[in-house]
Amino acid sequence: MHDETLTFTDLIYGSTYTNCTIHDDGSLIRLDTMTFEKCTFSDIDFAESEILDVCFNHCDFSNMDWSTSIVYRTHFENCRLVGTDFAQAQLKDVQYENCHALYANFSEAKMTNVNFTSTPLTESYFQNLSAIKKTTFNDCTMDGADFGGTPLKGVDFSNSTFDSLVFSPELMTGCSLTQAQAAIFMTNLGVKIK
């Protein structure tokens, strides 16, 4: 469908929507096997929604609430996610590619096989994640991202950049860093490097 104004109950399994405007009709949001390109989601609250096998391309979700949602096998590409709230969401097999996700909140989320590629995550929140398994950050700018309270074992930061990162020192064991990033971590711990 192209250039339509729709509600969630109008959406059809397996369909592609381009340049459409989606309005909230009060129904429980459950999207399954759909593609949205350049669509506008008008005043939508995605909290507690279920999103399965969906592709979002060039969509704007800035400052929207996705908290406690279930998002599986979903691809966000070239999307605006500035200030988007994914707190306590369950994210599995999710890709964020070329998205703009400054100030996004993933705190207390469960992340399994989540890939961030070429996605600015400056001052985003990853606090107290309940899980962070097989999650990668490739070519991401992460200045000021906050991982406080999150175990970083197995997390590889070496393919991304940051000048500062918030973390819990006792939970950083097992993460991968470049030498320059390790120096930043040590400086944050108060160690003077000569």
N, C-alpha and C positions, 0 to 999 in steps of 0.2 A: 504494500500500500504506500502511496505517496501523498504528501500534502493533505493529510486528513486530521481532523480533531476527534480524538477517541478517549474512551475511559478504559480502565483495566478490564472490565467485563467484555469489552469489544475485541480484545486481543485474542488472536487465534494461534494455537500451538503450531510451531514450525514456520511461522510467517516472518517476513522482513518488512520493517517499517522505515521509511525514509522521509525526512522533513515533516514528521507528524508532531502534533501537540497532544500529549497525554495528560488527562485530568484525573484527579482522584474522585472516585465515585463512592468511597466509603467501604468498598469491599476489601477483603483480605488480599494483600498483594502476593500473587504466586505466578511467577513468570517461568515458563519451561520451553526450552528450545526455540528461541526467538532471536532476531537481530534488529537492533535499533541503530540507525545511522542519522546523525544530525537531527535527532529528535529533541523536543523540549518537554521536560517533565514539570508541569506547572503545579506549584504548591503541594508536592508529593511528600508524604512521610513514609519512608521505606522501613521504619522500625518494625521488627518482628516479621519482616517479609521473607519469602522463600524464593530464591533466584537460582535456577538450575539451567546449565547449558545455554547461557545467554551471551551474546556479543553486543557490547555498547561501543559505538564508534562516533567520535566527535559529539558526545553528549555532555551537558553541563549539570553536575550534581553538587555544585558549590554550596556549602553550608547546609546540606540536607542531612537528615537523620536516618542512618542505616543501622542504628544500634540494635543489638540482639537479633540481627537478621541472619539467615542461613544462605550463604553464597557458595555454590559448588560449580566447578568446571565453567567458570565465567571469565570473559576477556573484556577488559576495559582498555580501549585504545584511543589515544588522543582525546581523552576526556578531561574535563575540569573537575577536580576533587578538592578544591581549596576549602579548608575548614570542614570537610565532610566528616561526619561522626560514624565510625564503624565500631564504637566501643562495644565490647562483649559479643561481637559478631563471630560466627563460625565461618571461616574462610578456608576452603579446601580446593586445590587445583585452580587457583585464581591467578590471572596475569594482569598486571598493570603495566602497560607499555606506552611510552611517550605521553604519559598523563602529567597533569600539573596538580600536585597534591601537597602544596605547602599548608602547614597547620592542620593537616588531617589527623584525626584521632582514632587510633587502633587499640587503645588501652583495654586491657583485660580480654582481648580477642583471643580466639584459638586459631592459629595459622598453621596450616599443613600444606606443603608444596605450593607456596605463594611466591610468585616471581615479580619483582619490581625491576623494570628495565627502562633506562633513560627517563626516569621519573623524578623530578625534584621533590624531595621530602623534607625541605628545610623547616625546622621547628615543628615537625610532626611528632605525635605521641605514640609510643609503643610501650607504655608503662604496664607493668604487672601482667604481661601476656600469660594466659593460661597454658599456651603451647606455642612454640616457634620451631617447627620441624620442617626441614628441607625448604627453608625460605631463603631466597637469594635477593641480593641487591646488586644489580649490574648497571654501571654508568649512571648512578644516582648521586645527586648533590644532597647531602644529609646534614648540613650545618645546623647545630643546635637540636637535632632530633633527640628525643628523650626515651631511653630504654631503662629508666629507673625501675628496679624491682623485677626485671626480666632476665632469666638465665640465658646467657648468650652462647652456650656451648653449641658448636656446630654452625654458628652464623659466620658467614664470610663477608667482611666489609672491604676486602682488598681491591675489589673492582669498582668501588665508589669513592667519593671524595667528601671530606668534611674538615673544618677547622676546629670544631668543637663538637662533642657528643656527650650527652648526659647518660650515665650508666651507674650501676651498683658495683663497686670494685669486687666484692665477694662473689659476684655472679658472672664475671667476665671470663672465667676459665674456659678454655676450649674454643674461643672465637678466633677467627683468622684476620690478620691485619698486615698492612705493609709496614716497613720500618718507619716511615714518616708518620703513619697513623699510630703506631706503637708509641712514638715519642709524644704525640698529642695525648694519648691515654695516660702516659706517665706524668706529663705536665699537669693534667687534671687531678692526678693523685698527689700533687705537690712535690714530685721528684724533679730536681734540677739536673738537666742534661747538659754536659759540657762538650 
